[in-house]
Amino acid sequence: MPFFEPESPSPAEEPAETERVWLPPRWDRPSEGTLPAVVGVSRLFGRTENAAFALDHLRVYPNGFQLVLSIVTSPRLPPEMHMGSFTTLSLIATSETTPPEKGDAAPPPRSAPVRPRGRGVFEMAPRVGIRFSNGQTAGNGPQSMFDVPKDDDGVPTQPVIVGSGGGGGGGHYRFEHWVFPLPPPGPLEVFAQWPVADIGETSIVLSGDDVRAAARNAIVLWS
């Protein structure tokens, strides 16, 4: 006879009924229930021989806006250098290519570069910041967006900026940065720097009035 008696089957558990309560985000991200309005920009921060770094467009929501930045690499690069990750892209941006002189043999194809030891992906990404017309800034220091001063309701009393996504491949990459709140009227300055590609600090001046006007055209689907 077996030593262990057969185990009785466990009673089926009734699935617990849970109610998901959703509220539109107030400040830390764009609302999931809104179609943003788009403000086109398409202006360069800088470029190297092999890559260009630009502010592509803004996605504007009632509670803030996203900066969408693009990095585009030269189509003249060897195909294998277009298929890597952003780490590969950062190294491409720093490398130099010299076209062969007439009559010279073409250089041998290069393999994808290797990331330097100790250099993380985030250390290789561009830095981005903003300055409003009232002098308030965000992104110029290492401060977390959750460490900024807040009012009694937990809403920041100064601007915040945070990376909110990105991706790409095949020679075109994008970075998204969420900014709260909407800018005041007047100039809106967007700063950028890409140290690993030797692109120094530069800025693009936009119109805060245009961003505020676009926010009124965002379509709130669920509130």
Z-matrix of the N, CA and C atoms (Angstrom, degrees):
N
C 1 1.463
C 2 1.524 1 109.25
N 3 1.312 2 116.91 1 140.90
C 4 1.454 3 119.00 2 178.61
C 5 1.514 4 111.01 3 -66.93
N 6 1.318 5 115.16 4 149.45
C 7 1.460 6 121.00 5 -178.95
C 8 1.521 7 111.12 6 -73.23
N 9 1.352 8 116.29 7 -43.82
C 10 1.454 9 120.01 8 -176.67
C 11 1.517 10 110.49 9 -89.90
N 12 1.295 11 115.54 10 133.59
C 13 1.455 12 120.42 11 174.66
C 14 1.529 13 108.97 12 -76.43
N 15 1.328 14 116.95 13 151.24
C 16 1.475 15 119.27 14 178.21
C 17 1.520 16 110.81 15 -59.21
N 18 1.297 17 114.12 16 139.97
C 19 1.468 18 119.08 17 178.52
C 20 1.517 19 109.45 18 -79.53
N 21 1.317 20 114.81 19 138.78
C 22 1.459 21 118.32 20 176.65
C 23 1.527 22 108.57 21 -78.97
N 24 1.325 23 116.62 22 142.67
C 25 1.474 24 119.09 23 -179.41
C 26 1.522 25 111.24 24 -63.02
N 27 1.328 26 114.62 25 143.79
C 28 1.465 27 119.87 26 178.87
C 29 1.520 28 109.62 27 -69.42
N 30 1.316 29 116.64 28 141.37
C 31 1.471 30 118.42 29 177.86
C 32 1.520 31 110.46 30 -64.78
N 33 1.298 32 115.35 31 141.97
C 34 1.471 33 119.72 32 179.66
C 35 1.522 34 109.53 33 -65.20
N 36 1.315 35 115.04 34 133.77
C 37 1.464 36 119.74 35 179.95
C 38 1.524 37 109.83 36 -90.21
N 39 1.308 38 114.22 37 132.93
C 40 1.459 39 119.24 38 175.65
C 41 1.530 40 108.71 39 -73.72
N 42 1.328 41 118.35 40 130.84
C 43 1.475 42 118.95 41 177.69
C 44 1.515 43 111.08 42 -62.59
N 45 1.334 44 114.35 43 130.91
C 46 1.461 45 118.91 44 -179.29
C 47 1.518 46 109.63 45 -70.41
N 48 1.300 47 115.03 46 134.93
C 49 1.461 48 119.90 47 178.22
C 50 1.524 49 108.94 48 -85.19
N 51 1.324 50 115.27 49 118.25
C 52 1.456 51 119.90 50 178.91
C 53 1.525 52 108.67 51 -121.00
N 54 1.282 53 114.63 52 139.72
C 55 1.458 54 120.36 53 178.85
C 56 1.518 55 108.91 54 -102.72
N 57 1.331 56 117.17 55 121.72
C 58 1.457 57 121.32 56 179.05
C 59 1.519 58 109.04 57 -87.72
N 60 1.305 59 114.02 58 118.80
C 61 1.456 60 119.61 59 179.77
C 62 1.524 61 107.73 60 -99.18
N 63 1.327 62 117.23 61 117.44
C 64 1.464 63 121.60 62 -179.03
C 65 1.513 64 110.10 63 -112.21
N 66 1.294 65 114.41 64 134.05
C 67 1.451 66 120.66 65 172.68
C 68 1.525 67 108.13 66 -130.23
N 69 1.318 68 118.30 67 142.40
C 70 1.471 69 118.91 68 179.54
C 71 1.523 70 110.44 69 -62.96
N 72 1.342 71 117.63 70 138.69
C 73 1.469 72 120.35 71 179.33
C 74 1.525 73 111.13 72 -59.39
N 75 1.327 74 115.69 73 143.28
C 76 1.461 75 119.28 74 -178.82
C 77 1.524 76 111.50 75 -90.17
N 78 1.377 77 116.83 76 -34.87
C 79 1.461 78 116.04 77 -172.67
C 80 1.524 79 114.92 78 -153.58
N 81 1.328 80 119.75 79 -27.44
C 82 1.469 81 120.04 80 -170.04
C 83 1.524 82 113.94 81 -83.04
N 84 1.328 83 118.18 82 -7.34
C 85 1.467 84 121.65 83 178.69
C 86 1.531 85 108.07 84 -167.99
N 87 1.338 86 116.82 85 163.31
C 88 1.467 87 118.45 86 176.66
C 89 1.521 88 110.99 87 -70.33
N 90 1.309 89 116.64 88 153.46
C 91 1.454 90 120.91 89 179.50
C 92 1.519 91 110.92 90 -66.01
N 93 1.330 92 115.84 91 133.27
C 94 1.465 93 120.43 92 177.24
C 95 1.520 94 111.39 93 -69.93
N 96 1.313 95 117.76 94 -15.73
C 97 1.459 96 120.89 95 -176.00
C 98 1.512 97 113.92 96 -103.40
N 99 1.338 98 117.26 97 30.16
C 100 1.463 99 120.34 98 -175.70
C 101 1.524 100 111.10 99 -136.27
N 102 1.335 101 115.93 100 138.84
C 103 1.457 102 121.23 101 169.80
C 104 1.522 103 107.55 102 -91.48
N 105 1.344 104 117.90 103 116.55
C 106 1.463 105 118.64 104 -176.02
C 107 1.517 106 112.36 105 -74.67
N 108 1.308 107 115.41 106 159.13
C 109 1.466 108 121.41 107 168.58
C 110 1.528 109 107.44 108 -89.16
N 111 1.317 110 116.96 109 148.52
C 112 1.466 111 121.86 110 -176.11
C 113 1.521 112 110.04 111 -110.60
N 114 1.332 113 115.12 112 132.14
C 115 1.465 114 121.85 113 173.99
C 116 1.523 115 107.27 114 -112.64
N 117 1.319 116 117.91 115 113.04
C 118 1.456 117 121.33 116 179.97
C 119 1.518 118 112.03 117 -74.69
N 120 1.336 119 116.03 118 143.31
C 121 1.465 120 120.79 119 179.91
C 122 1.531 121 110.46 120 -129.26
N 123 1.332 122 117.69 121 -64.88
C 124 1.476 123 123.82 122 178.26
C 125 1.526 124 112.27 123 52.66
N 126 1.335 125 115.40 124 59.95
C 127 1.467 126 120.65 125 178.54
C 128 1.526 127 110.05 126 -129.50
N 129 1.323 128 116.22 127 140.93
C 130 1.459 129 122.08 128 -175.94
C 131 1.529 130 112.13 129 -80.66
N 132 1.338 131 115.34 130 137.63
C 133 1.467 132 121.09 131 165.00
C 134 1.532 133 109.55 132 -84.54
N 135 1.327 134 115.85 133 -37.01
C 136 1.451 135 120.46 134 -179.14
C 137 1.511 136 109.78 135 174.01
N 138 1.346 137 115.35 136 174.79
C 139 1.450 138 119.80 137 179.23
C 140 1.515 139 110.16 138 -153.44
N 141 1.315 140 114.95 139 157.46
C 142 1.451 141 122.22 140 172.50
C 143 1.524 142 106.74 141 -115.96
N 144 1.316 143 116.38 142 -172.96
C 145 1.460 144 118.77 143 178.79
C 146 1.520 145 111.07 144 -63.41
N 147 1.330 146 116.80 145 -29.20
C 148 1.462 147 120.26 146 -172.40
C 149 1.524 148 115.20 147 -114.71
N 150 1.322 149 118.88 148 -8.91
C 151 1.465 150 119.49 149 -176.04
C 152 1.518 151 110.92 150 -147.74
N 153 1.339 152 115.95 151 149.39
C 154 1.460 153 122.81 152 175.82
C 155 1.526 154 108.54 153 -122.82
N 156 1.330 155 115.69 154 140.49
C 157 1.458 156 123.08 155 -174.98
C 158 1.528 157 107.69 156 -121.95
N 159 1.338 158 116.88 157 121.25
C 160 1.469 159 120.23 158 -170.88
C 161 1.528 160 112.17 159 -141.13
N 162 1.330 161 114.80 160 157.81
C 163 1.464 162 121.90 161 167.58
C 164 1.517 163 106.48 162 -91.56
N 165 1.317 164 116.68 163 111.58
C 166 1.462 165 121.72 164 -173.03
C 167 1.525 166 111.28 165 -80.16
N 168 1.346 167 116.76 166 -60.50
C 169 1.462 168 120.25 167 -179.22
C 170 1.512 169 109.98 168 -161.12
N 171 1.333 170 115.85 169 174.14
C 172 1.461 171 123.14 170 175.34
C 173 1.523 172 108.60 171 -117.17
N 174 1.326 173 116.64 172 140.06
C 175 1.460 174 122.26 173 167.85
C 176 1.518 175 106.54 174 -105.37
N 177 1.318 176 116.22 175 120.59
C 178 1.459 177 120.47 176 -171.16
C 179 1.526 178 110.28 177 -110.23
N 180 1.325 179 115.35 178 130.88
C 181 1.464 180 123.94 179 179.32
C 182 1.532 181 108.79 180 -118.22
N 183 1.330 182 118.07 181 167.61
C 184 1.471 183 118.84 182 178.40
C 185 1.520 184 113.33 183 -63.26
N 186 1.349 185 117.89 184 -24.33
C 187 1.462 186 119.83 185 -175.98
C 188 1.526 187 113.64 186 -109.43
N 189 1.329 188 118.79 187 9.89
C 190 1.458 189 120.44 188 -179.62
C 191 1.513 190 110.48 189 158.84
N 192 1.330 191 116.12 190 -163.81
C 193 1.466 192 119.09 191 -178.15
C 194 1.522 193 110.77 192 -152.48
N 195 1.334 194 115.33 193 156.68
C 196 1.454 195 123.07 194 176.09
C 197 1.529 196 109.74 195 -107.43
N 198 1.325 197 115.41 196 132.71
C 199 1.459 198 121.43 197 169.47
C 200 1.520 199 107.61 198 -89.77
N 201 1.309 200 118.02 199 127.29
C 202 1.456 201 122.21 200 178.24
C 203 1.526 202 107.80 201 -112.36
N 204 1.335 203 115.99 202 110.76
C 205 1.453 204 122.30 203 -177.55
C 206 1.521 205 109.77 204 -104.68
N 207 1.318 206 116.43 205 146.30
C 208 1.462 207 121.69 206 -178.41
C 209 1.518 208 110.82 207 -122.59
N 210 1.318 209 115.11 208 144.84
C 211 1.460 210 122.33 209 169.12
C 212 1.514 211 106.79 210 -124.03
N 213 1.320 212 115.86 211 124.26
C 214 1.461 213 122.11 212 -177.92
C 215 1.521 214 108.22 213 -120.11
N 216 1.333 215 116.78 214 132.31
C 217 1.459 216 119.88 215 179.88
C 218 1.521 217 111.10 216 -102.66
N 219 1.306 218 115.06 217 159.46
C 220 1.462 219 121.48 218 -176.79
C 221 1.525 220 110.98 219 -65.75
N 222 1.331 221 117.84 220 132.97
C 223 1.465 222 120.44 221 176.67
C 224 1.530 223 112.28 222 -70.16
N 225 1.329 224 117.53 223 -8.88
C 226 1.468 225 120.43 224 179.59
C 227 1.523 226 112.43 225 -81.51
N 228 1.333 227 116.94 226 -9.36
C 229 1.460 228 119.65 227 178.77
C 230 1.526 229 110.49 228 -68.32
N 231 1.336 230 117.78 229 154.25
C 232 1.462 231 120.03 230 176.60
C 233 1.531 232 110.76 231 -57.38
N 234 1.338 233 118.00 232 144.94
C 235 1.473 234 120.87 233 -175.71
C 236 1.527 235 113.25 234 -54.69
N 237 1.341 236 118.01 235 -37.34
C 238 1.462 237 119.12 236 -176.01
C 239 1.527 238 111.93 237 -65.64
N 240 1.339 239 117.02 238 -19.35
C 241 1.460 240 119.36 239 -179.77
C 242 1.528 241 111.96 240 -85.50
N 243 1.322 242 117.35 241 -4.93
C 244 1.466 243 121.09 242 175.98
C 245 1.522 244 112.08 243 -94.63
N 246 1.315 245 117.11 244 -8.38
C 247 1.459 246 119.13 245 -170.64
C 248 1.518 247 113.35 246 -102.42
N 249 1.337 248 117.74 247 1.19
C 250 1.451 249 119.97 248 -176.61
C 251 1.514 250 113.03 249 -85.68
N 252 1.325 251 113.84 250 -174.11
C 253 1.458 252 121.22 251 179.19
C 254 1.524 253 109.81 252 -84.40
N 255 1.348 254 115.67 253 -173.88
C 256 1.456 255 118.54 254 177.89
C 257 1.525 256 111.20 255 -64.07
N 258 1.332 257 117.22 256 -30.12
C 259 1.461 258 119.74 257 176.64
C 260 1.517 259 110.25 258 -57.34
N 261 1.335 260 116.78 259 -46.85
C 262 1.460 261 120.80 260 177.48
C 263 1.522 262 110.35 261 -61.35
N 264 1.321 263 116.49 262 -42.21
C 265 1.463 264 120.87 263 -179.39
C 266 1.516 265 110.87 264 -59.28
N 267 1.330 266 118.24 265 -43.17
C 268 1.455 267 121.39 266 -179.24
C 269 1.522 268 111.16 267 -60.92
N 270 1.312 269 116.54 268 -38.05
C 271 1.452 270 120.06 269 -179.70
C 272 1.520 271 111.14 270 -74.61
N 273 1.332 272 116.42 271 -33.79
C 274 1.462 273 119.87 272 175.29
C 275 1.519 274 109.57 273 -59.45
N 276 1.323 275 116.11 274 -41.49
C 277 1.462 276 120.64 275 -175.84
C 278 1.520 277 111.89 276 -62.90
N 279 1.339 278 117.34 277 -27.94
C 280 1.457 279 119.95 278 -177.75
C 281 1.521 280 112.21 279 -89.15
N 282 1.335 281 117.73 280 -19.44
C 283 1.458 282 120.09 281 -175.36
C 284 1.524 283 110.44 282 -81.11
N 285 1.316 284 115.34 283 155.78
C 286 1.460 285 120.55 284 -179.68
C 287 1.519 286 109.81 285 -114.79
N 288 1.304 287 115.79 286 140.09
C 289 1.451 288 120.54 287 175.91
C 290 1.514 289 108.97 288 -123.42
N 291 1.299 290 116.36 289 131.03
C 292 1.459 291 121.10 290 178.54
C 293 1.513 292 108.54 291 -113.98
N 294 1.338 293 118.99 292 120.63
C 295 1.456 294 119.81 293 -178.80
C 296 1.532 295 109.80 294 -63.57
N 297 1.344 296 118.67 295 143.80
C 298 1.456 297 120.80 296 -179.08
C 299 1.521 298 111.57 297 -66.05
N 300 1.328 299 115.61 298 145.46
C 301 1.457 300 120.78 299 174.81
C 302 1.519 301 109.34 300 -68.46
N 303 1.324 302 115.44 301 160.40
C 304 1.460 303 119.70 302 179.05
C 305 1.518 304 109.66 303 -58.28
N 306 1.324 305 116.45 304 131.13
C 307 1.441 306 120.94 305 178.68
C 308 1.513 307 113.70 306 91.20
N 309 1.368 308 117.38 307 -17.62
C 310 1.462 309 119.44 308 177.92
C 311 1.512 310 109.99 309 -78.66
N 312 1.310 311 114.23 310 151.56
C 313 1.462 312 118.93 311 175.97
C 314 1.516 313 109.26 312 -70.52
N 315 1.319 314 115.82 313 145.14
C 316 1.473 315 119.82 314 178.00
C 317 1.517 316 109.18 315 -66.01
N 318 1.343 317 118.24 316 142.38
C 319 1.457 318 120.10 317 179.35
C 320 1.515 319 110.60 318 -65.32
N 321 1.335 320 116.94 319 150.63
C 322 1.463 321 119.17 320 179.71
C 323 1.521 322 110.30 321 -65.29
N 324 1.338 323 117.40 322 148.80
C 325 1.471 324 119.34 323 179.31
C 326 1.516 325 110.59 324 -62.13
N 327 1.356 326 115.59 325 142.39
C 328 1.458 327 119.92 326 -179.02
C 329 1.519 328 110.42 327 -98.70
N 330 1.296 329 114.98 328 147.66
C 331 1.461 330 119.05 329 174.57
C 332 1.526 331 108.21 330 -83.66
N 333 1.322 332 116.49 331 164.46
C 334 1.466 333 120.17 332 -179.47
C 335 1.518 334 109.63 333 -60.88
N 336 1.337 335 118.22 334 136.96
C 337 1.461 336 120.72 335 -178.78
C 338 1.512 337 112.06 336 -68.10
N 339 1.309 338 115.42 337 161.46
C 340 1.460 339 121.85 338 -177.71
C 341 1.516 340 109.03 339 -105.41
N 342 1.323 341 116.71 340 138.17
C 343 1.453 342 120.81 341 -178.97
C 344 1.521 343 110.47 342 -64.55
N 345 1.338 344 118.31 343 134.86
C 346 1.455 345 120.52 344 176.99
C 347 1.522 346 110.96 345 -61.13
N 348 1.317 347 115.91 346 143.59
C 349 1.460 348 120.74 347 -179.07
C 350 1.524 349 110.14 348 -61.24
N 351 1.328 350 115.91 349 137.01
C 352 1.457 351 120.93 350 177.97
C 353 1.520 352 114.38 351 83.13
N 354 1.298 353 118.64 352 -1.71
C 355 1.474 354 121.35 353 -178.44
C 356 1.520 355 108.78 354 -103.29
N 357 1.337 356 117.52 355 109.40
C 358 1.449 357 121.62 356 -178.97
C 359 1.510 358 112.13 357 -82.23
N 360 1.335 359 115.44 358 165.35
C 361 1.463 360 120.30 359 -178.82
C 362 1.520 361 110.97 360 -59.78
N 363 1.360 362 117.21 361 -43.49
C 364 1.456 363 119.59 362 -176.56
C 365 1.526 364 111.42 363 -67.44
N 366 1.340 365 116.61 364 -29.34
C 367 1.462 366 119.23 365 176.78
C 368 1.524 367 111.52 366 -70.21
N 369 1.331 368 117.18 367 -19.94
C 370 1.455 369 121.19 368 -177.49
C 371 1.525 370 112.09 369 -95.41
N 372 1.317 371 117.54 370 -7.62
C 373 1.465 372 121.20 371 -177.40
C 374 1.529 373 110.87 372 -80.99
N 375 1.318 374 117.68 373 157.63
C 376 1.467 375 120.77 374 176.70
C 377 1.527 376 111.35 375 -65.23
N 378 1.324 377 115.37 376 154.72
C 379 1.464 378 122.19 377 172.11
C 380 1.524 379 107.70 378 -98.76
N 381 1.334 380 116.12 379 142.21
C 382 1.463 381 120.95 380 -176.26
C 383 1.527 382 108.94 381 -136.89
N 384 1.317 383 116.46 382 139.64
C 385 1.457 384 121.13 383 176.96
C 386 1.519 385 110.78 384 -150.48
N 387 1.335 386 115.93 385 170.33
C 388 1.474 387 120.49 386 -179.23
C 389 1.530 388 110.17 387 -137.19
N 390 1.333 389 114.99 388 155.18
C 391 1.458 390 120.79 389 171.75
C 392 1.514 391 108.70 390 -135.74
N 393 1.343 392 116.09 391 126.52
C 394 1.448 393 121.92 392 179.13
C 395 1.532 394 109.91 393 -84.16
N 396 1.331 395 114.29 394 166.54
C 397 1.466 396 119.55 395 -179.20
C 398 1.524 397 112.37 396 -65.61
N 399 1.336 398 118.30 397 -21.41
C 400 1.468 399 121.04 398 178.67
C 401 1.529 400 112.32 399 -86.07
N 402 1.340 401 116.62 400 5.47
C 403 1.459 402 120.54 401 177.66
C 404 1.519 403 114.52 402 93.18
N 405 1.325 404 119.05 403 -10.63
C 406 1.457 405 120.99 404 179.10
C 407 1.528 406 110.13 405 -70.35
N 408 1.333 407 115.97 406 142.77
C 409 1.463 408 121.49 407 -177.43
C 410 1.527 409 110.29 408 -130.15
N 411 1.328 410 114.67 409 163.69
C 412 1.471 411 121.85 410 173.35
C 413 1.519 412 107.64 411 -152.97
N 414 1.325 413 116.44 412 143.66
C 415 1.452 414 121.46 413 176.25
C 416 1.507 415 115.19 414 94.11
N 417 1.351 416 117.79 415 -3.99
C 418 1.455 417 119.22 416 -177.85
C 419 1.525 418 113.00 417 -86.75
N 420 1.328 419 117.63 418 -5.82
C 421 1.458 420 121.60 419 178.16
C 422 1.506 421 110.99 420 -135.14
N 423 1.337 422 116.82 421 175.69
C 424 1.471 423 120.82 422 -176.80
C 425 1.520 424 114.26 423 -80.96
N 426 1.327 425 118.22 424 5.47
C 427 1.461 426 122.05 425 -175.72
C 428 1.521 427 112.11 426 -62.71
N 429 1.335 428 116.37 427 133.57
C 430 1.461 429 121.46 428 175.75
C 431 1.520 430 109.73 429 -71.37
N 432 1.338 431 115.71 430 148.90
C 433 1.467 432 118.34 431 179.26
C 434 1.519 433 110.87 432 -65.93
N 435 1.339 434 117.92 433 -20.23
C 436 1.462 435 120.38 434 179.97
C 437 1.526 436 111.68 435 -84.39
N 438 1.342 437 117.14 436 -6.17
C 439 1.464 438 120.78 437 179.93
C 440 1.519 439 112.99 438 -99.74
N 441 1.320 440 117.96 439 0.81
C 442 1.464 441 119.86 440 -178.26
C 443 1.530 442 109.92 441 -75.57
N 444 1.339 443 117.91 442 156.59
C 445 1.472 444 120.16 443 177.84
C 446 1.523 445 111.24 444 -60.32
N 447 1.331 446 115.75 445 143.33
C 448 1.469 447 121.25 446 -179.58
C 449 1.518 448 110.18 447 -131.54
N 450 1.330 449 114.90 448 158.23
C 451 1.457 450 119.21 449 176.79
C 452 1.525 451 110.21 450 -84.18
N 453 1.318 452 116.36 451 -172.65
C 454 1.464 453 120.68 452 -176.53
C 455 1.529 454 112.82 453 -64.43
N 456 1.333 455 117.30 454 -21.03
C 457 1.462 456 121.37 455 178.96
C 458 1.527 457 112.34 456 -93.15
N 459 1.334 458 117.84 457 3.75
C 460 1.456 459 120.80 458 178.73
C 461 1.511 460 114.53 459 82.92
N 462 1.331 461 117.71 460 13.86
C 463 1.464 462 121.79 461 179.94
C 464 1.524 463 108.64 462 -96.43
N 465 1.345 464 118.44 463 131.16
C 466 1.468 465 120.51 464 -178.91
C 467 1.522 466 112.35 465 -57.41
N 468 1.315 467 115.58 466 143.01
C 469 1.459 468 121.57 467 178.03
C 470 1.523 469 111.58 468 -98.30
N 471 1.320 470 117.29 469 3.89
C 472 1.462 471 121.94 470 174.19
C 473 1.521 472 108.51 471 -140.35
N 474 1.328 473 119.11 472 162.44
C 475 1.468 474 120.26 473 -175.16
C 476 1.528 475 112.41 474 -63.19
N 477 1.328 476 114.90 475 151.04
C 478 1.462 477 121.53 476 173.64
C 479 1.527 478 108.24 477 -129.13
N 480 1.335 479 115.32 478 151.19
C 481 1.463 480 121.18 479 175.70
C 482 1.520 481 107.05 480 -139.70
N 483 1.321 482 116.03 481 138.35
C 484 1.464 483 120.16 482 -178.12
C 485 1.523 484 108.76 483 -149.79
N 486 1.336 485 116.79 484 141.28
C 487 1.454 486 120.73 485 174.30
C 488 1.512 487 110.29 486 -62.08
N 489 1.333 488 116.43 487 133.00
C 490 1.472 489 119.05 488 -173.89
C 491 1.521 490 113.12 489 -128.93
N 492 1.327 491 117.05 490 20.63
C 493 1.464 492 118.05 491 176.65
C 494 1.506 493 111.65 492 139.03
N 495 1.307 494 114.44 493 -177.58
C 496 1.456 495 120.31 494 179.94
C 497 1.512 496 110.24 495 155.37
N 498 1.308 497 116.02 496 -173.31
C 499 1.458 498 121.26 497 179.91
C 500 1.513 499 110.40 498 151.01
N 501 1.309 500 115.55 499 -169.21
C 502 1.449 501 119.54 500 178.48
C 503 1.510 502 112.49 501 138.17
N 504 1.297 503 116.32 502 -167.39
C 505 1.452 504 123.95 503 -178.20
C 506 1.510 505 109.19 504 159.64
N 507 1.315 506 116.04 505 173.40
C 508 1.447 507 119.20 506 178.95
C 509 1.509 508 114.17 507 64.67
N 510 1.337 509 116.43 508 27.24
C 511 1.449 510 119.78 509 176.91
C 512 1.505 511 115.91 510 94.56
N 513 1.357 512 117.90 511 4.56
C 514 1.468 513 120.48 512 -179.54
C 515 1.526 514 108.11 513 -141.56
N 516 1.332 515 116.25 514 119.52
C 517 1.462 516 122.35 515 -179.70
C 518 1.522 517 109.09 516 -124.93
N 519 1.332 518 116.18 517 155.18
C 520 1.458 519 119.47 518 178.73
C 521 1.534 520 109.57 519 -135.92
N 522 1.322 521 114.96 520 152.50
C 523 1.459 522 122.86 521 174.66
C 524 1.515 523 107.78 522 -130.70
N 525 1.323 524 116.38 523 137.82
C 526 1.464 525 121.27 524 -179.95
C 527 1.524 526 109.09 525 -118.00
N 528 1.330 527 115.77 526 136.28
C 529 1.464 528 121.50 527 178.77
C 530 1.523 529 108.56 528 -129.86
N 531 1.325 530 115.51 529 125.64
C 532 1.453 531 121.56 530 179.27
C 533 1.526 532 109.26 531 -87.83
N 534 1.345 533 116.29 532 133.59
C 535 1.463 534 122.55 533 179.55
C 536 1.527 535 109.04 534 -123.95
N 537 1.314 536 115.92 535 130.33
C 538 1.473 537 122.70 536 173.46
C 539 1.516 538 107.12 537 -124.74
N 540 1.328 539 119.32 538 140.36
C 541 1.457 540 129.81 539 -3.81
C 542 1.522 541 109.94 540 -93.05
N 543 1.336 542 116.71 541 -164.91
C 544 1.455 543 120.12 542 169.79
C 545 1.531 544 108.72 543 -62.29
N 546 1.322 545 118.00 544 147.23
C 547 1.464 546 119.13 545 -178.18
C 548 1.524 547 111.49 546 -73.08
N 549 1.328 548 116.74 547 155.10
C 550 1.473 549 119.04 548 171.89
C 551 1.529 550 109.65 549 -72.07
N 552 1.321 551 118.39 550 167.34
C 553 1.470 552 120.06 551 176.19
C 554 1.527 553 110.78 552 -58.50
N 555 1.330 554 115.26 553 152.08
C 556 1.454 555 119.46 554 -179.98
C 557 1.515 556 111.31 555 110.16
N 558 1.331 557 117.27 556 -171.42
C 559 1.462 558 120.09 557 -176.96
C 560 1.524 559 112.88 558 -67.46
N 561 1.316 560 115.11 559 140.77
C 562 1.467 561 123.86 560 174.23
C 563 1.521 562 106.44 561 -118.28
N 564 1.325 563 117.48 562 116.29
C 565 1.452 564 121.25 563 -176.19
C 566 1.524 565 109.74 564 -103.68
N 567 1.332 566 115.66 565 127.62
C 568 1.459 567 122.22 566 177.92
C 569 1.525 568 108.02 567 -109.51
N 570 1.329 569 116.45 568 120.51
C 571 1.459 570 122.59 569 -179.02
C 572 1.526 571 109.97 570 -101.55
N 573 1.313 572 116.19 571 147.81
C 574 1.456 573 120.49 572 175.92
C 575 1.524 574 109.66 573 -150.23
N 576 1.331 575 113.89 574 153.82
C 577 1.454 576 121.93 575 178.91
C 578 1.523 577 107.40 576 -154.52
N 579 1.327 578 116.78 577 137.17
C 580 1.462 579 120.45 578 178.88
C 581 1.528 580 107.49 579 -129.33
N 582 1.327 581 117.21 580 81.11
C 583 1.463 582 120.83 581 -171.94
C 584 1.524 583 113.89 582 -58.03
N 585 1.342 584 117.82 583 -40.86
C 586 1.459 585 119.25 584 -175.22
C 587 1.521 586 111.63 585 -64.81
N 588 1.328 587 117.48 586 -25.05
C 589 1.462 588 121.65 587 177.61
C 590 1.525 589 112.03 588 -97.62
N 591 1.352 590 116.00 589 6.29
C 592 1.457 591 121.79 590 179.16
C 593 1.532 592 111.97 591 62.00
N 594 1.339 593 116.09 592 32.94
C 595 1.465 594 121.30 593 172.68
C 596 1.528 595 106.52 594 -101.43
N 597 1.329 596 116.05 595 110.57
C 598 1.453 597 121.20 596 -175.23
C 599 1.510 598 113.28 597 -73.89
N 600 1.333 599 114.40 598 176.37
C 601 1.470 600 120.05 599 -178.22
C 602 1.520 601 110.76 600 -61.29
N 603 1.309 602 115.12 601 130.33
C 604 1.462 603 121.31 602 176.10
C 605 1.525 604 107.69 603 -146.36
N 606 1.311 605 117.46 604 169.38
C 607 1.465 606 119.60 605 -177.54
C 608 1.516 607 110.71 606 -143.93
N 609 1.316 608 114.15 607 157.78
C 610 1.460 609 123.40 608 176.22
C 611 1.525 610 106.86 609 -125.58
N 612 1.318 611 117.29 610 130.49
C 613 1.463 612 121.52 611 -179.13
C 614 1.526 613 109.56 612 -99.54
N 615 1.323 614 115.11 613 123.40
C 616 1.459 615 122.48 614 177.30
C 617 1.528 616 109.14 615 -113.10
N 618 1.310 617 116.04 616 179.68
C 619 1.463 618 121.28 617 178.50
C 620 1.522 619 109.92 618 -103.75
N 621 1.333 620 116.13 619 117.84
C 622 1.458 621 119.54 620 174.66
C 623 1.516 622 111.78 621 -62.39
N 624 1.326 623 116.74 622 -30.99
C 625 1.466 624 120.76 623 178.18
C 626 1.532 625 110.58 624 -63.11
N 627 1.351 626 116.21 625 -40.61
C 628 1.467 627 119.55 626 179.54
C 629 1.527 628 111.34 627 -65.36
N 630 1.328 629 116.13 628 -38.32
C 631 1.473 630 120.02 629 179.76
C 632 1.525 631 109.64 630 -66.54
N 633 1.309 632 117.46 631 -43.46
C 634 1.462 633 121.08 632 179.65
C 635 1.535 634 110.88 633 -64.10
N 636 1.322 635 116.30 634 -38.67
C 637 1.465 636 119.68 635 178.23
C 638 1.528 637 110.61 636 -65.95
N 639 1.336 638 116.42 637 -38.81
C 640 1.459 639 119.59 638 179.33
C 641 1.525 640 111.08 639 -65.01
N 642 1.332 641 117.01 640 -34.97
C 643 1.469 642 120.14 641 -179.70
C 644 1.523 643 111.00 642 -58.71
N 645 1.310 644 117.08 643 -31.29
C 646 1.474 645 120.04 644 179.64
C 647 1.527 646 111.56 645 -72.05
N 648 1.332 647 116.42 646 -15.81
C 649 1.475 648 119.85 647 179.08
C 650 1.536 649 112.75 648 -96.28
N 651 1.335 650 117.51 649 -4.65
C 652 1.461 651 119.66 650 174.76
C 653 1.523 652 109.18 651 -64.99
N 654 1.322 653 116.42 652 142.78
C 655 1.466 654 120.94 653 -176.35
C 656 1.527 655 109.18 654 -103.61
N 657 1.322 656 116.79 655 112.39
C 658 1.462 657 122.26 656 179.02
C 659 1.530 658 107.88 657 -83.80
N 660 1.326 659 116.44 658 111.77
C 661 1.466 660 121.04 659 -178.45
C 662 1.528 661 111.03 660 -85.78
N 663 1.309 662 116.91 661 -39.98
C 664 1.460 663 122.33 662 177.50
C 665 1.516 664 108.24 663 -134.84
N 666 1.316 665 116.28 664 133.61
C 667 1.460 666 120.24 665 -178.88
C 668 1.532 667 109.90 666 -129.69
